[in-house]
Amino acid sequence: MRKNSTSKHAPLVSICIPTYNGDKYLKEALESVQKQSYENLEVIFSDDNSKDQTMKIILEFKKRFHSPVYIYHHTPKGIGSNWNNCVKRANGKYIKFLFQDDILLPECVEKLVLLAEKDKQVGLVFCRRNFLFEQEKSKFNAWLKYHKELHVHWKSIIFRDNDIISGKKLLRDNHILSFPQNKIGEPSAVLIRTECFNRLGYFEESLQQALDVEYWLRIMKRYKVGFLEDQLISFRIHQDQATQLNQSKGINEKELLEKLCYKRVFWHLNSSVRWKLFKSINRNHPIRRISYLYNKKK
């Protein structure tokens, strides 16, 4: 491991790894943790009662890793519950999720922390992603068209390397709720200030697919967002991935996500987005829509 010149004063980062039957790719993910240039780390595992070799791989990793490793057994209650269990056990100033099938590039944590430390109002920092395909890449061309470069889908905001942008400004963008709704990225591509969870609560456990999107919106209400142009993680796409499994089951959380946005960020959106959201939420309640228009004109 390359010696980090700022390690003596570097804040603790909790690498949170929620696991469930992940032995196929977990060893490679953990090797990427060992290669991190950033030294002040702890690793938090929350395992959802895996039946394969996941725990064996974790225990072997604990023996050889130079920093504290904590292993917690979690009763399966869904993805969000396992994510939250990781966060609740973490001691770091920052949370860095790593999913069991993804990979961190060696300077991932170091570069994310460096930007976050520039401004105490930064709630999250995200980066671009590289992709690992376990099947023919052409099968995912339609998905990649919109999801390869998430940061380009804003209407009036251009993210440049090392940018720090007001979350409230992002919420006022005309495309904030437009497809693709996740314009930040998966948790593996994000560093989160732990303070956010103390102030805003935890991931919404009623969601299975869009819980990260909903949480990014909540963070934007109170914090700034940082961006790095570098591809600092490798995001693996395969049929056993939670996203693919949820899509194959036909899980569509658009309506639930809209209701949560209506409840939690409605008044932070610009007027045109608010009106679209209001119409969608109240499409079966014409009286409410008339009342909204009346009060808007007053």
Rosetta silent file (secondary structure, phi, psi, omega in degrees, C-alpha in Angstrom):
SEQUENCE: MRKNSTSKHAPLVSICIPTYNGDKYLKEALESVQKQSYENLEVIFSDDNSKDQTMKIILEFKKRFHSPVYIYHHTPKGIGSNWNNCVKRANGKYIKFLFQDDILLPECVEKLVLLAEKDKQVGLVFCRRNFLFEQEKSKFNAWLKYHKELHVHWKSIIFRDNDIISGKKLLRDNHILSFPQNKIGEPSAVLIRTECFNRLGYFEESLQQALDVEYWLRIMKRYKVGFLEDQLISFRIHQDQATQLNQSKGINEKELLEKLCYKRVFWHLNSSVRWKLFKSINRNHPIRRISYLYNKKK
SCORE:     score description
SCORE:     0.000 S_00000001
   1 L     0.000  135.655  178.071    0.000    0.000    0.000 S_00000001
   2 L   -72.240  135.185 -178.472    1.252    3.477   -0.885 S_00000001
   3 L   -68.963  128.595  178.139    1.841    5.592    2.200 S_00000001
   4 L   -86.109  119.029 -174.518   -0.690    8.412    2.546 S_00000001
   5 L   -66.731  -17.708 -178.742    1.189   11.599    3.432 S_00000001
   6 L  -106.734   14.941 -171.126   -1.817   12.997    5.293 S_00000001
   7 L   -61.655  -30.601 -177.378   -2.664    9.830    7.218 S_00000001
   8 L   -65.169  -31.124 -176.155   -1.857   11.290   10.652 S_00000001
   9 L  -113.312    6.035 -175.929   -4.570   13.922   10.332 S_00000001
  10 L   -75.888  138.172  178.763   -6.932   12.149    7.952 S_00000001
  11 L   -68.997  151.414  177.908  -10.512   11.587    9.164 S_00000001
  12 L   -68.689  133.670  175.569  -11.734    8.051    9.756 S_00000001
  13 E  -115.933  129.133  177.295  -13.686    6.582    6.852 S_00000001
  14 E   -96.202  112.915  173.926  -16.062    3.658    7.391 S_00000001
  15 E   -85.398  112.667 -174.440  -16.198    1.345    4.392 S_00000001
  16 E  -101.216  121.963 -176.081  -19.656   -0.205    4.687 S_00000001
  17 E  -124.556   96.828  173.896  -20.206   -3.516    2.921 S_00000001
  18 E   -77.494  130.489 -175.289  -23.716   -5.023    3.114 S_00000001
  19 E  -125.471  152.074  171.018  -23.520   -8.668    2.059 S_00000001
  20 L  -163.411  112.326  178.453  -25.833  -11.501    1.081 S_00000001
  21 L    45.006   53.915 -173.627  -24.655  -14.633   -0.726 S_00000001
  22 L  -110.432   23.047 -171.963  -21.929  -12.637   -2.438 S_00000001
  23 H   -64.360  -19.866 -176.410  -19.044  -15.098   -2.595 S_00000001
  24 H   -63.894  -39.195 -175.031  -18.781  -14.936   -6.399 S_00000001
  25 H  -120.074   -7.671 -170.944  -17.364  -11.396   -6.477 S_00000001
  26 H   -61.459  -40.474 -177.834  -16.676  -10.508   -2.834 S_00000001
  27 H   -59.309  -41.283  179.219  -13.013  -11.505   -2.780 S_00000001
  28 H   -66.559  -38.918  177.525  -12.254   -9.132   -5.651 S_00000001
  29 H   -61.738  -43.378 -177.834  -14.159   -6.324   -3.924 S_00000001
  30 H   -71.282  -31.681  174.233  -12.179   -6.828   -0.706 S_00000001
  31 H   -61.488  -34.444  178.778   -8.879   -6.895   -2.566 S_00000001
  32 H   -70.143  -28.079  174.668   -9.756   -3.408   -3.799 S_00000001
  33 H   -68.476  -43.291  179.682  -10.205   -2.288   -0.174 S_00000001
  34 H   -61.885  -27.458 -176.664   -6.742   -3.602    0.689 S_00000001
  35 L   -88.375    2.718 -177.830   -5.237   -1.600   -2.170 S_00000001
  36 L   -63.800  135.433  177.038   -6.616    1.752   -0.993 S_00000001
  37 L   -72.889  -21.508  179.742   -4.040    4.533   -0.746 S_00000001
  38 L   -84.060  131.401 -170.250   -6.050    6.019    2.129 S_00000001
  39 L  -100.872  -30.479 -173.355   -5.071    4.434    5.442 S_00000001
  40 L   -82.728   80.710 -174.079   -7.428    5.646    8.170 S_00000001
  41 E  -125.256  155.179  160.430  -10.161    3.114    7.521 S_00000001
  42 E  -133.277  153.670 -179.735  -12.483    0.753    9.279 S_00000001
  43 E  -119.759  127.502 -179.049  -14.564   -1.863    7.487 S_00000001
  44 E  -113.058  118.998  173.534  -18.138   -2.642    8.532 S_00000001
  45 E  -104.611  133.377  169.896  -19.816   -5.820    7.290 S_00000001
  46 E  -124.754  110.728 -172.971  -23.541   -6.383    7.739 S_00000001
  47 E  -105.311  129.430 -178.033  -24.463   -9.847    6.510 S_00000001
  48 L   -89.709   53.764  174.596  -28.043  -10.862    5.741 S_00000001
  49 L    61.763   51.598  179.702  -27.691  -14.528    6.755 S_00000001
  50 L   -62.051  145.015 -179.160  -25.618  -15.659    3.764 S_00000001
  51 L  -109.515   -1.371 -178.516  -25.698  -19.386    2.958 S_00000001
  52 L  -102.676 -146.562 -176.670  -22.635  -19.524    0.704 S_00000001
  53 L   -92.892   15.174 -177.232  -18.941  -18.840    1.376 S_00000001
  54 H   -55.714  -49.471 -176.413  -19.430  -15.130    2.084 S_00000001
  55 H   -65.820  -35.826  177.827  -18.591  -15.330    5.802 S_00000001
  56 H   -61.940  -43.445  179.462  -15.501  -17.447    5.151 S_00000001
  57 H   -64.715  -40.392  179.596  -14.193  -14.819    2.724 S_00000001
  58 H   -64.251  -44.404 -178.912  -14.934  -12.034    5.222 S_00000001
  59 H   -65.487  -37.786  176.426  -13.116  -13.807    8.068 S_00000001
  60 H   -64.605  -39.815  178.112  -10.070  -14.428    5.873 S_00000001
  61 H   -63.734  -42.139 -178.649  -10.053  -10.747    4.938 S_00000001
  62 H   -59.738  -36.701 -178.350  -10.250   -9.700    8.594 S_00000001
  63 H   -64.693  -33.216 -172.413   -7.102  -11.695    9.418 S_00000001
  64 H  -106.209   -6.991 -177.128   -4.959   -9.911    6.860 S_00000001
  65 L   -83.537  142.259 -171.642   -6.385   -6.368    6.780 S_00000001
  66 L   -78.958  -15.922 -176.106   -4.362   -3.683    8.569 S_00000001
  67 L  -113.821  168.030 -178.877   -7.342   -1.692    9.953 S_00000001
  68 L   -59.210  138.860  176.959  -10.292   -2.587   12.222 S_00000001
  69 E  -127.494  126.988 -178.672  -12.892   -4.915   10.727 S_00000001
  70 E  -119.768  133.003 -176.208  -16.317   -5.343   12.328 S_00000001
  71 E  -119.779  125.182 -179.151  -18.726   -8.104   11.349 S_00000001
  72 E  -125.566  135.511  177.593  -22.429   -7.950   12.188 S_00000001
  73 E   -95.666  129.080 -170.768  -25.072  -10.570   11.498 S_00000001
  74 L  -122.806  134.293  175.656  -28.337   -9.048   10.403 S_00000001
  75 L   -72.265  123.012 -175.345  -31.822  -10.544   10.195 S_00000001
  76 L   -57.820  122.063  177.515  -32.914  -10.116    6.562 S_00000001
  77 L  -138.669   19.269 -178.791  -35.479   -7.320    6.281 S_00000001
  78 L   110.114  165.090 -176.595  -34.668   -5.949    2.856 S_00000001
  79 H   -59.513  -48.065 -176.383  -31.850   -4.030    1.203 S_00000001
  80 H   -60.736  -38.953  179.501  -32.480   -0.759    3.023 S_00000001
  81 H   -63.898  -39.590  179.070  -32.423   -2.383    6.436 S_00000001
  82 H   -69.682  -41.197  174.857  -29.045   -3.965    5.729 S_00000001
  83 H   -57.882  -47.699 -176.945  -27.623   -0.681    4.433 S_00000001
  84 H   -64.930  -34.406  178.184  -28.870    1.112    7.523 S_00000001
  85 H   -62.909  -39.076  174.880  -27.403   -1.498    9.840 S_00000001
  86 H   -58.312  -50.263 -175.661  -23.982   -0.786    8.330 S_00000001
  87 H   -62.196  -42.734 -177.725  -24.373    2.949    8.861 S_00000001
  88 H   -65.259  -23.876 -179.696  -25.581    2.596   12.447 S_00000001
  89 H   -90.842   -9.757 -172.709  -22.483    0.552   13.318 S_00000001
  90 L   -78.102  148.251  179.913  -20.027    2.947   11.666 S_00000001
  91 L  -113.262   -5.524 -171.710  -17.673    5.206   13.625 S_00000001
  92 L   -79.233  163.267  173.161  -16.176    7.263   10.802 S_00000001
  93 L   -71.170  -27.504 -179.892  -16.617   10.884    9.815 S_00000001
  94 E  -128.793  149.371  174.872  -17.483    9.598    6.360 S_00000001
  95 E  -107.560  127.293  174.904  -19.384    6.579    5.030 S_00000001
  96 E  -123.746  102.235  177.189  -18.060    4.855    1.908 S_00000001
  97 E   -71.610  145.013  169.171  -20.331    2.091    0.693 S_00000001
  98 L  -138.392  116.204  177.230  -18.906   -0.760   -1.317 S_00000001
  99 L   -78.962  153.947 -168.829  -21.307   -3.340   -2.669 S_00000001
 100 L   -63.562  -14.678 -179.382  -20.115   -6.927   -2.723 S_00000001
 101 L  -111.827    6.162 -179.550  -19.839   -7.050   -6.523 S_00000001
 102 L  -105.246  173.562 -176.425  -18.166   -3.669   -7.113 S_00000001
 103 E  -136.892  134.947  173.407  -14.520   -2.536   -7.005 S_00000001
 104 E   -92.632  133.344  171.295  -12.831    0.583   -5.640 S_00000001
 105 L   -72.590  154.330 -170.300   -9.888    1.963   -7.581 S_00000001
 106 L   -52.760  -35.102 -177.941   -6.788    2.447   -5.377 S_00000001
 107 L   -99.356   13.827 -175.241   -7.182    6.220   -4.930 S_00000001
 108 H   -56.471  -61.247 -175.777  -10.971    6.189   -4.626 S_00000001
 109 H   -62.140  -44.500 -177.655  -11.360    6.960   -0.922 S_00000001
 110 H   -57.408  -46.520 -177.113   -8.405    9.354   -0.827 S_00000001
 111 H   -71.385  -37.972  178.566   -9.683   11.531   -3.671 S_00000001
 112 H   -64.766  -43.907  179.872  -13.290   11.574   -2.451 S_00000001
 113 H   -64.907  -40.251 -178.734  -12.237   12.594    1.066 S_00000001
 114 H   -56.788  -42.557  178.885   -9.900   15.279   -0.263 S_00000001
 115 H   -72.759  -41.635 -179.778  -12.797   17.046   -1.984 S_00000001
 116 H   -60.577  -35.632 -177.218  -15.225   16.542    0.924 S_00000001
 117 L   -74.066   -9.900  179.618  -12.748   18.097    3.351 S_00000001
 118 L   -73.087  -21.735 -176.267  -12.616   21.324    1.332 S_00000001
 119 L  -151.369  119.191 -176.920  -16.038   22.398    2.595 S_00000001
 120 L   -68.947   -8.781  176.898  -17.796   21.219    5.758 S_00000001
 121 L   -89.388    0.238  176.552  -21.135   21.829    4.034 S_00000001
 122 E   -76.262  119.795  179.237  -20.464   19.027    1.545 S_00000001
 123 E   -92.142  -31.562  176.706  -22.859   16.178    2.339 S_00000001
 124 E  -148.913  151.862  172.134  -21.812   13.843   -0.439 S_00000001
 125 E  -125.372  133.631  177.979  -19.173   13.538   -3.125 S_00000001
 126 E  -125.774  160.771 -177.960  -19.754   11.383   -6.192 S_00000001
 127 E  -133.744  168.431  173.322  -17.578   10.236   -9.066 S_00000001
 128 E   -73.313  161.641 -176.737  -17.939    8.725  -12.509 S_00000001
 129 E  -121.758  147.002  165.608  -18.014    4.928  -12.809 S_00000001
 130 E   -92.160  160.863 -178.045  -16.307    2.307  -14.911 S_00000001
 131 E  -123.974  139.417  174.918  -18.410   -0.748  -15.844 S_00000001
 132 E  -115.253  122.179 -176.663  -17.728   -4.462  -15.621 S_00000001
 133 E  -107.302  126.265  177.507  -19.993   -6.642  -17.766 S_00000001
 134 L   -91.437   -6.452  175.776  -20.536  -10.305  -16.971 S_00000001
 135 L  -129.951  179.729  178.833  -22.527  -10.755  -20.179 S_00000001
 136 L   -56.694  124.094 -175.404  -22.288   -9.392  -23.698 S_00000001
 137 H   -57.080  -34.147 -176.368  -22.049   -5.607  -23.362 S_00000001
 138 H   -60.239  -23.937  178.887  -24.415   -5.042  -26.298 S_00000001
 139 H   -65.910  -19.631 -175.559  -27.282   -6.406  -24.183 S_00000001
 140 H  -110.966   13.921 -176.734  -27.003   -3.317  -22.000 S_00000001
 141 H   -59.329  -41.141 -179.537  -26.628   -0.665  -24.718 S_00000001
 142 H   -63.696  -41.420  178.703  -30.089    0.786  -24.094 S_00000001
 143 H   -66.424  -43.679 -177.979  -29.383    1.071  -20.370 S_00000001
 144 H   -64.221  -30.293 -178.904  -25.928    2.565  -20.938 S_00000001
 145 H   -53.830  -37.618 -176.520  -27.332    5.247  -23.227 S_00000001
 146 H  -107.148  -21.254 -171.643  -28.901    6.968  -20.228 S_00000001
 147 H  -109.887   -3.940 -178.391  -27.017    5.586  -17.236 S_00000001
 148 L   -68.104  -46.896 -178.993  -23.366    5.593  -18.278 S_00000001
 149 L  -120.833   86.708 -172.764  -22.776    9.294  -17.524 S_00000001
 150 H   -67.972  -31.980 -172.416  -25.387   10.290  -14.953 S_00000001
 151 H   -71.948   -6.019 -177.681  -24.018   13.757  -14.218 S_00000001
 152 H   -93.316    0.309 -171.731  -24.833   15.069  -17.715 S_00000001
 153 L   -94.206   11.647  174.795  -28.622   14.786  -17.366 S_00000001
 154 L   -80.012  154.043 -179.441  -29.228   18.055  -15.549 S_00000001
 155 L   -77.602  -50.802 -171.385  -31.043   20.836  -17.424 S_00000001
 156 L  -121.485    8.247 -177.000  -29.108   23.921  -16.346 S_00000001
 157 L  -118.244  130.930  175.875  -26.185   22.552  -14.329 S_00000001
 158 L  -114.195  115.930  177.367  -22.853   21.431  -15.724 S_00000001
 159 L   -83.556  126.386  174.173  -20.691   19.392  -13.348 S_00000001
 160 L  -117.105  161.586 -176.441  -16.954   19.890  -13.805 S_00000001
 161 L   -54.229  131.571  179.029  -14.094   18.147  -12.043 S_00000001
 162 L    69.751   15.750  175.795  -13.804   19.133   -8.358 S_00000001
 163 E   -68.131  144.381  168.543  -17.032   21.136   -8.480 S_00000001
 164 E  -125.811  118.303 -172.433  -18.934   21.762   -5.256 S_00000001
 165 E  -123.721  142.537  177.804  -22.528   22.809   -5.943 S_00000001
 166 E   -59.419  129.874  177.083  -25.369   23.816   -3.639 S_00000001
 167 H   -62.748  -34.658  179.062  -27.820   20.968   -3.136 S_00000001
 168 H   -65.002  -34.558  175.982  -30.688   23.474   -3.137 S_00000001
 169 H   -65.332  -40.107  177.775  -29.588   24.628   -6.574 S_00000001
 170 H   -63.622  -41.667 -179.717  -29.698   21.027   -7.795 S_00000001
 171 H   -63.910  -25.958 -179.153  -33.201   20.558   -6.383 S_00000001
 172 L   -86.116   -3.063  179.646  -34.384   23.605   -8.360 S_00000001
 173 L   -67.592  141.428 -177.574  -33.159   22.158  -11.663 S_00000001
 174 L   -62.477  -22.987 -176.750  -35.951   21.447  -14.159 S_00000001
 175 L  -101.765   12.435 -173.269  -34.727   17.876  -14.676 S_00000001
 176 L   -55.950  -36.885 -179.699  -34.352   16.924  -11.018 S_00000001
 177 L  -107.807    7.560  179.905  -37.122   14.293  -11.198 S_00000001
 178 L   -80.437  163.109  178.334  -36.803   13.499  -14.912 S_00000001
 179 L   -70.734  137.488   -8.534  -35.405   10.252  -16.279 S_00000001
 180 L   -76.437  136.886 -174.857  -32.932    9.029  -15.227 S_00000001
 181 L   -67.096  -30.987  177.327  -33.979    9.970  -11.727 S_00000001
 182 L   -89.518  102.781  179.642  -30.612    9.001  -10.264 S_00000001
 183 L  -105.044    8.202  178.337  -28.197   11.643  -11.539 S_00000001
 184 L  -104.289  -55.242  179.807  -25.656   11.006   -8.771 S_00000001
 185 L   134.973  177.340  178.851  -24.969    7.279   -8.916 S_00000001
 186 L   -74.071  158.728 -179.149  -25.073    4.109   -6.889 S_00000001
 187 H   -54.300  -30.457  178.452  -23.823    4.148   -3.257 S_00000001
 188 H   -63.461  -21.198 -178.428  -20.525    2.544   -4.318 S_00000001
 189 H   -97.511   10.179 -171.570  -19.791    5.747   -6.285 S_00000001
 190 E  -128.892  142.354  168.129  -20.563    8.081   -3.379 S_00000001
 191 E  -109.543  129.265 -175.635  -18.881    9.269   -0.183 S_00000001
 192 E  -117.257  134.334  173.368  -21.384   10.447    2.461 S_00000001
 193 E   -71.409  125.332 -175.412  -20.723   12.648    5.473 S_00000001
 194 L   -58.252  -31.241  177.863  -21.939   10.623    8.477 S_00000001
 195 H   -52.583  -30.758 -179.815  -23.512   13.751    9.947 S_00000001
 196 H   -57.378  -41.923 -177.859  -26.172   13.480    7.216 S_00000001
 197 H   -69.175  -34.822  177.320  -27.634   10.363    8.821 S_00000001
 198 H   -67.349  -32.061 -175.058  -27.760   12.010   12.240 S_00000001
 199 H   -93.417  -35.394 -172.013  -29.572   14.991   10.780 S_00000001
 200 H  -110.108   -6.514 -174.980  -31.725   13.509    8.015 S_00000001
 201 L    89.423 -168.611 -172.738  -32.366    9.951    9.173 S_00000001
 202 L  -107.800 -177.764  178.268  -31.540    6.739    7.348 S_00000001
 203 L   -61.189  145.380 -179.062  -32.347    5.135    4.008 S_00000001
 204 L   -75.353  109.098 -172.670  -36.062    4.647    3.339 S_00000001
 205 L   -76.222  -11.789  176.925  -36.620    0.940    3.965 S_00000001
 206 L   -75.579  -15.102  177.493  -39.991    0.836    2.180 S_00000001
 207 L   -92.968  146.496  176.449  -38.099    1.287   -1.099 S_00000001
 208 L  -111.348  -27.852 -172.684  -36.258   -1.560   -2.808 S_00000001
 209 L  -115.037  -40.246 -170.690  -34.860    0.123   -5.900 S_00000001
 210 L  -106.252   19.722 -176.741  -34.826    3.915   -5.497 S_00000001
 211 H   -65.773  -30.182  176.189  -33.733    4.277   -1.874 S_00000001
 212 H   -70.353  -44.125  179.049  -30.415    5.822   -2.897 S_00000001
 213 H   -56.483  -48.939 -178.402  -32.118    8.377   -5.182 S_00000001
 214 H   -60.557  -37.177 -178.449  -34.519    9.428   -2.434 S_00000001
 215 H   -73.448  -36.340  176.864  -31.663    9.847    0.025 S_00000001
 216 H   -60.314  -38.688  178.410  -29.579   11.941   -2.367 S_00000001
 217 H   -64.737  -40.095  177.562  -32.551   14.310   -2.676 S_00000001
 218 H   -63.409  -41.936  178.604  -32.797   14.583    1.099 S_00000001
 219 H   -61.079  -39.089 -178.875  -29.102   15.390    1.362 S_00000001
 220 H   -60.878  -26.274  179.436  -29.525   18.129   -1.245 S_00000001
 221 H   -62.769  -31.334 -169.542  -31.982   19.931    1.035 S_00000001
 222 H  -121.274  -13.600 -170.575  -29.297   20.629    3.634 S_00000001
 223 L  -134.866  168.283  172.264  -25.883   20.123    2.035 S_00000001
 224 E   -89.649  162.965 -177.949  -23.657   20.798   -0.935 S_00000001
 225 E  -124.343  130.848  178.242  -22.668   18.120   -3.451 S_00000001
 226 E  -106.022  153.134 -177.722  -19.138   17.508   -4.762 S_00000001
 227 E  -136.864  137.414  173.823  -18.160   15.846   -8.039 S_00000001
 228 E  -118.958  132.941 -178.765  -14.996   14.190   -9.340 S_00000001
 229 E   -70.169  -25.849 -176.981  -14.461   13.543  -13.038 S_00000001
 230 E   -63.683  145.636  170.458  -12.316   10.461  -12.372 S_00000001
 231 E   -85.860  100.490 -172.160  -13.797    6.979  -12.688 S_00000001
 232 E  -103.603   -2.633  174.761  -12.970    5.806   -9.166 S_00000001
 233 E  -136.205  157.145  170.743  -15.136    2.691   -8.956 S_00000001
 234 E  -112.057  119.216 -176.112  -15.975   -0.248  -11.184 S_00000001
 235 E  -100.021  118.865 -174.160  -19.683   -1.007  -11.142 S_00000001
 236 E   -89.879  133.708  178.251  -20.467   -4.595  -12.060 S_00000001
 237 E  -114.614  118.871 -178.537  -23.519   -5.415  -14.155 S_00000001
 238 L  -154.864  169.043 -172.960  -24.769   -8.994  -14.001 S_00000001
 239 L   -71.129  -23.126  179.993  -27.992  -10.961  -13.719 S_00000001
 240 L   -86.751   -2.729 -179.247  -27.661  -11.619   -9.968 S_00000001
 241 L   -67.256  145.630 -177.131  -27.379   -7.907   -9.218 S_00000001
 242 H   -57.732  -40.842 -179.797  -30.191   -6.406   -7.115 S_00000001
 243 H   -60.734  -46.400 -179.335  -31.064   -3.872   -9.825 S_00000001
 244 H   -66.087  -39.739  179.750  -31.427   -6.566  -12.474 S_00000001
 245 H   -65.146  -42.344  179.408  -33.421   -8.825  -10.143 S_00000001
 246 H   -64.821  -39.831  178.386  -35.820   -6.033   -9.216 S_00000001
 247 H   -66.356  -38.296  179.602  -36.344   -5.124  -12.861 S_00000001
 248 H   -67.240  -26.701  177.291  -36.988   -8.755  -13.751 S_00000001
 249 L   -83.652   -4.491 -179.643  -39.634   -8.856  -11.004 S_00000001
 250 L    76.670   24.589 -179.013  -41.290   -5.798  -12.503 S_00000001
 251 L   -74.049  119.834  178.630  -40.634   -3.623   -9.463 S_00000001
 252 L  -128.721  114.550 -174.044  -41.542   -0.024  -10.281 S_00000001
 253 L  -106.025   18.663 -176.443  -41.302    2.446   -7.443 S_00000001
 254 H   -55.972  -46.461 -176.877  -42.119    5.613   -9.363 S_00000001
 255 H   -65.717  -44.268  179.867  -45.351    6.248   -7.481 S_00000001
 256 H   -66.382  -40.835  178.518  -43.857    5.610   -4.038 S_00000001
 257 H   -63.008  -41.171  178.254  -40.795    7.728   -4.836 S_00000001
 258 H   -61.526  -41.180  179.547  -43.038   10.577   -5.994 S_00000001
 259 H   -64.147  -39.063  178.948  -45.008   10.427   -2.741 S_00000001
 260 H   -68.928  -38.588  176.207  -41.798   10.578   -0.706 S_00000001
 261 H   -64.614  -40.090  178.511  -40.530   13.521   -2.773 S_00000001
 262 H   -60.591  -38.709 -177.925  -43.887   15.237   -2.277 S_00000001
 263 H   -77.342  -36.747 -166.524  -43.537   14.765    1.464 S_00000001
 264 H  -108.594  -27.553 -176.459  -39.838   15.578    1.878 S_00000001
 265 L  -130.887    6.822 -171.588  -38.570   17.938   -0.840 S_00000001
 266 H   -50.291  -50.492 -173.747  -41.677   19.430   -2.504 S_00000001
 267 H   -78.702   -1.407  174.431  -41.124   23.047   -1.465 S_00000001
 268 H   -94.452   -9.163 -179.853  -37.455   22.914   -2.473 S_00000001
 269 L   -84.542  159.436  176.526  -38.357   22.185   -6.115 S_00000001
 270 L   -75.157  166.240 -169.537  -38.973   24.896   -8.693 S_00000001
 271 H   -61.964  -38.433 -178.763  -42.575   25.797   -9.475 S_00000001
 272 H   -68.598  -39.652  177.685  -42.859   23.874  -12.760 S_00000001
 273 H   -69.033  -38.630  177.132  -41.496   20.652  -11.235 S_00000001
 274 H   -59.227  -43.933 -177.847  -43.749   21.122   -8.197 S_00000001
 275 H   -64.963  -42.533  177.205  -46.781   21.432  -10.454 S_00000001
 276 H   -61.946  -43.068  179.860  -45.889   18.280  -12.412 S_00000001
 277 H   -66.212  -42.258  179.577  -45.340   16.372   -9.178 S_00000001
 278 H   -61.358  -44.864  179.142  -48.559   17.702   -7.687 S_00000001
 279 H   -61.457  -41.190 -178.927  -50.571   16.660  -10.761 S_00000001
 280 H   -66.387  -43.993 -179.089  -49.049   13.186  -10.693 S_00000001
 281 H   -66.849  -37.255 -173.718  -49.704   12.673   -6.987 S_00000001
 282 L  -109.765   30.804 -177.252  -53.253   14.052   -7.185 S_00000001
 283 L   -62.745  -23.448  178.453  -54.261   12.759  -10.611 S_00000001
 284 L  -100.793   11.541 -178.132  -57.335   11.134   -9.057 S_00000001
 285 L  -131.595   76.289 -176.791  -58.201   14.212   -6.966 S_00000001
 286 H   -60.017  -30.145 -179.395  -59.267   17.078   -9.304 S_00000001
 287 H   -64.458  -40.734  178.599  -60.511   19.208   -6.385 S_00000001
 288 H   -63.819  -37.441 -179.390  -57.038   19.299   -4.873 S_00000001
 289 H   -67.036  -39.640  177.474  -55.580   20.357   -8.211 S_00000001
 290 H   -65.223  -42.117  179.155  -58.056   23.237   -8.498 S_00000001
 291 H   -62.045  -40.449  179.421  -57.289   24.297   -4.927 S_00000001
 292 H   -61.471  -45.957 -179.472  -53.555   24.281   -5.672 S_00000001
 293 H   -64.413  -38.686  179.876  -54.023   26.542   -8.704 S_00000001
 294 H   -63.220  -47.681 -178.740  -56.268   28.899   -6.737 S_00000001
 295 H   -68.455  -29.749  179.904  -53.777   29.277   -3.890 S_00000001
 296 H   -66.904  -32.854 -177.625  -50.899   29.661   -6.350 S_00000001
 297 H   -82.068  -17.213 -176.729  -52.570   32.724   -7.909 S_00000001
 298 L   -69.878    0.000    0.000  -53.264   34.428   -4.577 S_00000001
